Amino acid sequence: MTKEYLATFFTHSGAIKYNRYLKSQGFSVDLMPVPRKLSSNCGIAAKFKCDTIDIKTMISEDIEQLFGIEESNYKLLYKTNED
């Protein structure tokens, strides 16, 4: 089943890099402003659909947070440890 995700990033360059990576893997990606109810360091988010069962394969070092989108609600799936 295909699910929708939203990733936030630490930097603009990280968002652009991740966008290129997803597109090279055949995913349709939309870069957009981070929704107001979510925080982000750079203000850019990548919204994409994926049917990968193990979402950990979609995590990169550039991602600050990864959310699953269900019925217009955001569920936090991953957050980088900032220690």
Secondary structure, DSSP 8 states (H G I E B T S, - for coil): --EEEEEEESSHHHHHHHHHHHHHTT--EEEEE--TTS--SSSEEEEEEE--S-GGGG--TTEEEEEEEETTEEEEEEE----
